[in-house]
Amino acid sequence: MRIRRKYFLCGVLCIAVLLLGACKGQNERENKEQRKLSAATKSAYKAVPTDAIAILDFEKLEHLIPILNDTTNFGRGIMQKNEPLVKFQEIIAKRKVFNDCHVLFTLHYSSKNEVTFLEILDMSTVPGYSGIISNVLDSVAHTSRKYNGCDVREYPDGFEVTTHGSLLVASSSAFLVESSVRHLANGSSILDFHDFTSVLEETGGVECMYLNHRQIGKLFSGFVTYDFLKYSDFLLRFSTWSALEINPRQKNFISFRGTTYNNGDPASFSSVFLSQEPAESQIGKILPASTMFCVSLQISGMKSYLKAYRDYLEVNKKLNSYLSRQLSVTKNGERTPQDWAVSQNFTEVATAFCVIGGKYNWFTVAHIKPSGWSRLFGGVKDKIGRPKIKSFKQRGYFASVFGEAFSHTKEEVYCRSGEWMIIGSRKALTEFIKGGSHISLDSYLNRTPASDFLSDKGSARVLFNIKEGSDTLFNALNPYFRKVFTSSIKNKNFEYFTATVGAEDNKVIAEVDFYAAKLAGTPEMFKQSGTHQQYIDSTIKVSLGPFLLVDPQTGDTSYIEQSPKFLSIAFSDKDHKGLWALPFKDTLKGSVGQVVYGNKVHMAFIVADRLCLMTKRGAYAGGYPLTLPKKVACGPAVIKEGDNYFLLVINADNTITKYALDGTPAVGWKEIHAPEFTRELPRQVTMFGHNYLVMRTIGATRIYNLDGTEVTARNWRRPIAKDSRIVLEKEGYIKVMGVDGKEFLFNLKSGRIKKL
């Protein structure tokens, strides 16, 4: 499952954490007052090209070094030890005279659809810097060339360095080095942007990350997959520039506090927050501890919020489409979504992605300002009985008023619980209000080091459980960074992130908190029921191999696997001797099988959502790859019926589809909709002369006929345990173990059960 649209705001803020988090107090300053912007600071910025996406400003070079070679931080591995920039820093670091030098680390978009780094080191504080740096740079074999009057040293690993006066400029991109030299020569630089210089002067050049919102789309291009590029629009229009200052609180805990510029301009979305009074969020009281992701808005005045939002849309020429959306969901005789929102007295609205009943679900929750009567009699209804579920008639209203962030909830029904309105699908909401099974988010966080993550006052908030929801976020990243960040969290059992935005002294302030650690113990998200833990990990972790292949005609074995970094797929013989490798742009979906197609044996696998049939010599079958009609989470599993081969896949919506080899659903197939989350492919099993599909979900074992009809559905009172053995008995009965730990007999044909 994926986090869509504006939710990726938290992903970009996480990138700031990735790059800055390793500082861990290295840059703490006793003097918290703004320092005056020095001439030396301005000198370094004159070398920054105008297309910079982000700028990391470090008061001292020694503060940058830990980031490039950190092994404990969330950003572990973003810079591999063998990369040119890391090697170069190790050489420079040996000469400790440069450790106190001011350094800028800037990010730029390259023509290769990647993010490239540029380093600018101001050596003016080092006596005799010219001779010292020349000795350092010449100590490694290189070639030289002239560019615009500067000597550019080219090293074998593709790294280039030059000097211009007291400035050292280095990058793995020749284009960036030359661009910096040109800017120094003609006097143009990032300082030509009034908005940036205003932010820089306000911070005083203090150690920060400066983010250029107008270039944010390029940052997305380097880090995320193609499907997510269009969702950069929100951050692009949020402001012109933002600055986040590091504020280390304690070990493993990093906080950032920053300002955005140009808040008063209605063209910037940040201007909307100036219309609201910041307040503490109340979502922790209603949302469960299993909340993986949440976006909330605190509303102090609905009319003022809507007016500011309309002004923003009008300036950006989006008001007509906004009003059209509202009209499209308004039924005859009903109030418009805006009028309805004003009448509800909402003080906070939120959309959340939670694990309820072992499955991921979207919910919308809204806190309603209590009236005099509700204050007097509040909670009486809830104490009498469980909240009543009613049909939700205002479908689409939340999304049309508050934006696409609220478009993912299946708005079938709602209920009132005290001062809260909760909206969701009927099945999910029924599970949600059962009570007694889940712990509140407040209660959960209060037993962790992130106990105050919801206490900051603000007008908007993003919360993300990185450790538990990493698969969701990382699906949005390009494969290389997906692999890097996944490996970076393996040694942690708790990682949480929040970002809060609100107005203060007529400025928009952002507060970002990040905690990552391996705790001795983490609190449970769900209450225990007997001896069984109700919370189960509901993620699919696909393998890249090696996969064992057994030829269906000869029985010969071979192997296929995929490189996690380069994504090339390699084929090897039974002795693991590599025979060939082919480049791919995305990862396998966790399984490779073999089928006979056109009288030849082919490997069957899925990359992204495309079905591939390939010979053992690396050639595609004619007409392949084929795009499948539904997004795939895992597969394929090969099943054989007579002489025909079929493929089973787990779809992203937790359904199971059986495909013919031409990529169309098999004739007569009844798509499987398991009540529990499914993360293992079904396997074909022959019992009593008949073929069945055995599927292990996160909560039970389910048995299906080859057409998708469930055999075990008739035994709903005694579900089979997910790890139960299946032992063939007499007269069509199998011996299995129930979820209660007791064994019983189950008849595959009649559905009857017998006690043992």
N, C-alpha and C positions, 0 to 999 in steps of 0.2 A: 504494500500500500504506500501511497505517496502523499507527501505534504504539498499542497498545491498553492498557486497564486501568491497572495501576499504573505503566506506563512513562511516563505523563504527569507523574510526579514531576519528571522532568528538565525538562519544559516549564515547570512553575511556577517551578522554580529559575531557569530561563532568564529568566523575566519579571523576577525580582529583578535579574538581570544587566542586563536592558534598561534598567531604571529607574536603576540605580546606576552602571553601568559607565562613564558619561561623566565621572565624577569624575576619573579618571586622575591621582591623586596630589594633587588640589587640597586634599584634606582630611587630608593626612599630618600627624601630630602627633609631635613629638619625644618627648613624654612619653606612654609607652604604658600607664601605670598608670591604674586606674579613677579618674575624677574624681567627687567627691561630688555627689550629686543636689541641684542648687541649687533655691532657692525659685522663681527665674525659670523653670526648666525645668518644675517642677510647675505653675506658672501657665499655661504654654502648653498642657499636657496637659489642663487643666480644660476647655478648649474643644473637645476631641475627642469627638464623639458615640460612644456605646457600641457602635454597629454597625460600627465601622471594621473593614475587612478587613485592611488593612496600614497601617503608619505609617512614613514615612521621616523620620528626625530628622537635621537638618543644623545643625551648630554655628553656621554663618554662612550668610546668604542668598547670598553670592557663590559658595558651593559648589553651590547649586541651579541657578543660571543656566545653566551649561554643559549640563546635562541637557536643558533645555527647547529648546535650539537647537543641539544637537550634530549635526555632519554626518559625523563619522568613525567613531562608535561603532556597535556592533551594534544599539543601540536607535535608530538614525537614523530620524527620521520619525515616531516614536510620538507626538510633539507637533509638529504642523505649525506653521509660522511664523505663519500667519494665524489660529491659534486664539486665543480670548480670553485664556486664561491666559498664553500666551507674550507677547501684546501688553501685558498688564498688567505682567508682569515687566520688560519693556523700559522701561516708564514708571517703575517703582520703581527700577530699576537706575541710571537717570540721576541720581537723588539718592543719591550714594555714602554718605551718612550712614547708610543702612539696610543696607549691605553686611555689617556685622558682627553683625546681628541674628539671633537664634536663630529658626529656622523649621521648622515641621512641614508635611509634605506627606502627606495621608491619602487612602486609597482607599475608596470606598463603592459599594455596589450601588444602582442606580437602578431605578425602575419600568419603564424602557425596555429592560431586559435589557442594560444597559451598566454599565461601571465609570466612576464620576464622581470627580473630584478635589476636595479641600478644602485650602486653604492657611491656616495660622495663623502670623502673624508677630508676634513679641514685640518691641515697640519701646521697652521700658523703659530700654534703655541709651542712647537718643538724647535729649539735652536738647531740650526744646521740641518733642517729637515730634508733639503734637496739632496744632499750627499747620502744621507741615511736611507732615504726611500729608493734612491738609485741602486745602492748596494743590495737592498732587499729584492727589488724587482729583477736585477741582473743575476741573482743567485740561482735562478731557475732558467733552463734553456728556453729560448723564445726567438721569434723573428720580429723585425720592426718595420714599420711603415710610417710615412708622414701623412698627416691629415690636418689641413687648415693651420699649419704651423706647429702642430703638436706631434711628439713622438708617441706612436701607439704601439705598445708591445702586445704581440699575439702569442699566446701559449698553446701548446699542442692539444689541450683538452677543450679548445674553443673559447677560452676566457681572454678578455682584452682589458688592458689597463693603460691609462695615460695620465699625465699631470698637466695642470694649467695653473701657473703660479703656485699658491699654497694648497690647491685643491687636487686631490687624487680622485679619479673617476674610473670605476670598474664595473664590468658587466659581462655576462655570457653572450650578449647581443652586440655585434659590431654596430648595428644601426643605432642603438641607444647611446653608445659611447660617442659616436659621431654627432648625434643629435645634441648631446650635452655640450660638446665642444662648439657646435654652431651657436647654441644659445649664449655661451660665454663670449663668443666673438662678436655677435651682433647686439648684445645687451638685452635680449628678450629672455623671459623666464616665467616661471609660475608666479612670480611676484607681480606680473602685469595684471593678474586678476584681482580686482578690487575686493571681491568677496573673500578670497583667500588671505590677502594681506590683513584684512580686518580680523579674521579669525586668528591669524598668527600673532598679531599685535595684542589681541585680547588675552591669549594664553601666555604671551611673553616668550614664546619659543620653548616652553616647558616640554618635557618628554611626553609626547602624545602620538596618537595615530590620527592623521588628517585624512578624511575621506571626501573625495570629489564625487558628489552625487551625479553630476552631469556625465561622468564617465563610467557610471556603475554598470551599465550594460556590458562593457568590455570585461569587467571583473567576472560577471556571470559567464561570459563566453569562455573564459579560461578554466572555470571551476565546475560548471554544471553541464548536464546533458542538454541536448538540443531542445527537448520538450519544455525546459524551464527558462529558456532565454527570454521569452515574451513576458515573464513575470517580474522582470527588473523594473518595469515602469513605475511601480509604487515608490521604490527607493530613489529612482532617478528624479522624481518630482517632489521628494520629501523636503529637500532644501537644496542649497547650492554647495555648501561645505559644512562638515561637522568635525569636531575635535573631541577625542576621547583620551582623557588623562588617566594614567595608571594609579591605582590607589591600593597597594597591597595591604591586606588586613592581618593575615596570619598565614601559616603554612598551608599550602594547597588551596588557598582562598584568594581570589583576585577580584577586585572591584574596579570598575571604570566609571568615571563621571565626566560628562562632556556637555558641550553646548553645540547648537546648530546655528548657522548664520542665516540672515534674511528671513527671520520668522514672520515679520509683519507683512511680507509680500503674499497676497492671496494665491499667487501662482505656486507657492510651496505648501505642501500638505501640512507641514509643521505649524502653519498659521492657525489651523483648526484648533490646536490645543490651547492657544492663547485665549480662547473663548470659555475655557473650563477651569474650575477650581480643582486642584489635585485632591485626591482622597485615597484612603487605604482600600485595597481590594477585599471583597468579601467572598470571593469564589472558593477559597479554601474550606469554607464551611459546608458547601453543597457538593463540590466535586469530589470524586473518590481518589484515594491515594494512587490508583492505577492510571491517573491522567498522564498520558505521554506528551501531549502538546495542548496548549491553550492560548487563545488570543482574547483579551478582554478590554472593554472600554468602560471607564468610569464617567458617568454623565452627571454633571452638576446642574445643567440647564439644557433641556432637550431643544427648546426653540433656538437658543444661541448656538448650540452645536450644529443644528440643521442649517442655520443661516450661514455660518462660517464654512460649512461643507459645500453649500450651494455656491458661495463666492469662489471657492477653490475650483469647483467643476466648471463654472462659467468662464473663468480666466483661461482654463485649459481646454475650452471648447468641448466639454464632455457633459454639459448640463442637459442637453436635449436627449441624449441616450439614457441618462439617469432618470429623467422624467418619463420617458417612454417605458422603461422597465417598470416603473411604479404603476403606470396606467395598465400595463399588460397583466399585472397580477390583481388589479382592483376589480371586484365584481360589481355588477349593477346594484346601486342602492347602498353600497358599503362605503365606509370612510376610506380615504386614500391611506397608503402605508404611513406617510408622514403624520397625518392627523391621528391615526391610530397610535403611533409611537408616542406622540405628545400626550395623548389621553391616558397612557398606561403608567405614567410617572416612573419610568425606569431610572434607577440610579447606577446600574451596572448591567451590561450585556456581555455575554462571552460565548465563544464556540470552543468546544473541547473534544479531543480525540482520546477515548478511554478504553480500557479493557474491562468489559462487563460480561460475566458469564462465560469467560474464556474466549471472547471474541472482541475484535476492535469495533467500536461504534462512535459515531459523531453525535454530540448533543449540543443543543443551544440552551443556555440558562440565562435567566434575566431576573435581577433583583428589583422589586417594586417598592417604592417609598411607602412605608406604612401609614395608613390613615389613623385618625383618632380612635375609630372603632376597632381596627385591627390591633392597635397597641393595647387596647383594653382586653380584647378577647383573643389575642394572637395565640396560635398553637392549639386552641381547643379542638378544632376539627381534626388536626393531625393526631391528637391524643385519643380521640374517639376511635379512629380506624385508619387504615392505610389510605394514602391520597388516591382520589378517584381519577381514572384516566378518561379523558374526553377527546373527541375529534378536534384537531386543530384546523380551523377554517382560514386562518390568515397565512396560507402557504406562500412563501416567496417574499413576505413582508420584511423579514429581518435582512435578507440579502439585498433587497431593493433600497432599504434605508441606510444600512450600515456597511454595505459593500460585499464583494464576492467572498470574503472570509467566512460569511455565514451561509454560504450556498451548499455546503456539503451535508448538512443534517437532513435526514429523511423525515420531513415534517408531517408525520401521520397523525400523531396524538400529542397531548400535553397533560400535565397535571400541576396542581398547586401544592407546594409544601411550605407552609408558613409564608414568608415574604418572597418566596422564589417561584418562578414559572420554569418548568423543565419541558423541553420539546425534543422528540425523537421518534424513531420507529416504534410501532406498537410492541414488538417483541423485546427490543432493547430497553424501552422504558419500563415495561413490566418487570424485567429483571432488575433494573436500577432501583425501583421503589420497594423491592422485597424487604430490604433492610436486614441488618444482622450479618451480612456477608462481607461488605466492604468497609474499609476504614476511611475516614475523611482525609482529604489532602492536608488540611491544617494539622490534624493529629499525627499524620505520618511525618511531615516536615519538622514538627516540633521535637521529634526524637532523632533528628539528624543535625549535622553542623550547618545546614541551610535553613535553620528555623526562622530566620527573619527575611527570607526571600520574598515573602508577600507583604511585608510590612511597610515598604517604601511607598510614600504617597505619589500618585501619578494620575494621568488621564487615559493612558493606554499601557498595556502590559503584554509581553510574550513570555511564556513559560515553557521550558522544554526539558524533559527527563532524558538526557543524552544517553546514559548507559542503557536504560530499558528500551528507548525508542530509536536507537542508533540506526537500525535497518531502515526505518522510515525516512530519516533525513538523508542518509548516505546514498539512497537510491537516486537522489537528485544530483549527486556528484558525478563528474567524469570518472571512468573506471580506475584510473591511476590514483586519484585522490581518495576515491571510495576505499581502495585497498589500504592506502596509507593511514587514513583516519580510523578505519576498522581495527587495524593492528595497534593503533595508539591507545585504545581504551581497554585492551585485554587485561592489563594489570590493575585495573580499577574495578571496584564494585559499586561505586556511587559517583555519578557526575550529573550535576544540575546546573541549569542556566536560566536566568531571568533577565529581561530588559524592560525597563520602565521609562516612559516618556511623560513629561508634564511641564507645566509653565511655572516659572519662578522669576520674579522681578522683571516681568515682560520679556523673558527669554524662555526658549524651549530647552529643557534640560533632559539629558538621557542618563540613566543609571543602569549599569550592566554589572551583574554579579555572576561569578562562575566558581564552582567548587568541584574539585576532582581529587579523589583519594581512594585508597584501599582501606576501608574501615574494618575494625575487628568484627563488627556485626552490623547488619542493616535491619531496620524494622520491617515487619511483614506489611504487605499492602492489603492483604485480605485476612479476615478472621478465620480461625481454624474451625473445621466442622468434623468432630470425631477425630480420627487419625489421618484424615485426608486433607491436604492443603488445597484450597480452592483456586489459588492463583497458579497458573501454568504459563510458561513462556510460550507466546503465540507468534513466533517468528519462524520464517523459513530461511535456513542458512544453506545456500546451494554450494555444492562442491565443484571445484575445477579439475578434479581428477587426482591421480590417474585412474581411468575407468578400464576395467577388464572387459575385453570383447571376446566372445566365443562365437566362432563362425557357425551359423546354423546348418551349413551343408557339410563341412569337413571336421568341425570340432576344434580347429586350430585356434590358439589364443594370441591376442595382441593387446596393445594398450594405446590409449589416447588421453592427452591432458592438455591444459591450457596454461600459458604463462600468466601469472597474476598481474604483472606490470606491463608487459608488452602485448598481452592478449592473443599472441600467436598460438595456434593449435598444432600440437606435435603428435605424430604417429610413430610408434615404435613396435618392434617385433616381440616375440615371447620372452626374449632375453633382455628386454628394455633397451635394445639398440635402436637409436633414432634413425628413421628412414626419410622423413620429410616434415616440414613445418609450413603453415600458411598463416598470413596475418589476418586478424579480425578486428572489428571496431567495438565489440561489446562482449560480455561474458556469456558462457554457457549457462543453461538453466538447470544444472545439477545432475544431468543424466545423459548417457549415450547408449543407444541400443543398436541392434543389427536386424535388418530385414532383408528379405529377398524381393527385389523389384526389377522387373524386366529381365528375369532369369539371372540376375547378378546380385551378389551380396553387397549391400550398402549400409553405411553407418547412418543412423538417424539421430539427429540432435537439434536443439533449438538455441538460437542466438538472438537475443532481444525477443521479438515476437515472430521470428521467421523460422520456418521449418526447413532443415537442410537434409538432403540425402546425398551422401558422398561415398565414392568408392574408396577402397584401401590405397589407391594411388593418388588420392587427393583431388579427384575430378567430380564435379557436381553431376547428378542425374539431370537429364534434359528438363528445363522448365523450373528448376530449383535454384535458389531458395524461394519458398512460398510464404506470404504473410498470412498468419492465422487471424481469424476474426476477433479473438479476444486476447487481452494481455495475459501473458503466461507468468506464473510465479515459480513453477518447477515442472520439469519433465524433459523427455517423454519416457513412459514405461511401455515397453513393447508387449503386446499380447497377440496370440495367434489363434485363429478360428479356422480349422481346416487348413486350406492353403493360403488363406488371407491373413495379412498382418494389419494390426491397428495400433494406434498410439494413444495413451492416456496422459493427460496433463492436468496439473492443478492450476486453475486460473487465478488471477489477482483478486477476484471477488469470492474466493473460497469455494468455487464450484469445480466439479470434475467433468471434463469433456473427453469423449472418445472420438478420435479423428481417423478417417481413412487416410491412406498415404498421399492422397491428392489434396490434403488440408481441409477437407469438408467434414462436418460432423457425420459420424457413422449412421447409416439408415437404421431407424428403430431405436436409437439410443435415447434414453431418458436421463437428462442431465442430472448428476448427483448434487444435491444441496444438503450437505451434512450439517446438523445443528451446531456441532463443535468445529473449532478451527482445525484444518487439515494441513499438515506439513510434511507428510510422507506419502509417496506415490503408492497407489494400490498395487497389489501383486496378484498374478493369476495363480490359483490353486485348484487342483483336481481332487474332488472328494466324492466318493461313491460313484465314480464314472462321469460326473458332471463338472464343468468348469465354473468357478466362482471367482469373484474379486474380493480379496480381503483387504480392508482399509483400516489403518490405525489412526484415529484422530487424537487430539490432545486429551480426550476424556473417555473414549470408548473404542472397542473394536466393532466394526460394522462389516457385514457380509452382503455382497450384491451379486445378482445374476449378471451375465455378460451384456444385457441390454440396459443395465443401470437401475433396475428395480431392486429395492432393498429386501433381503430375506429376513434380516434381524428386526425389521420395523414392527413385525407382529409381536415382538418380545419387548415392548417398551417398558414393562414393569421390572424386568431383570436385565439391564444392559450389561454387556460383556466388557470386562476390564480391558484397558488399552494394551496391557502387556500380557494378556492371558494366552496360555498355550492352547492349541486346538488339537484335541486327540480324537481320532475316529473311533466310535463305538459301534454297536450293532443297530440294524434297522433304521439307518439314516440319521442316527443321533451322533452329535459331537459332544465331547466333554469340555467345558470351558469354566473360567472363573469369573464371577460377577464383580462389579465395582465395589461390592461390600466384602470381598475377599473369600466368599463361599463358592464352592464348585457346584455346577448343576449340569444336566443334560439338555441339549437343545436339538430339536428335529429340524433339519434344513428345509424339508418340504412342507410340513404342516405348521411349523412355528411353535409346536407344543414344547413345554419344558417339563422335566422331571427332577425332583429333588434327589440328592444323594445322601 
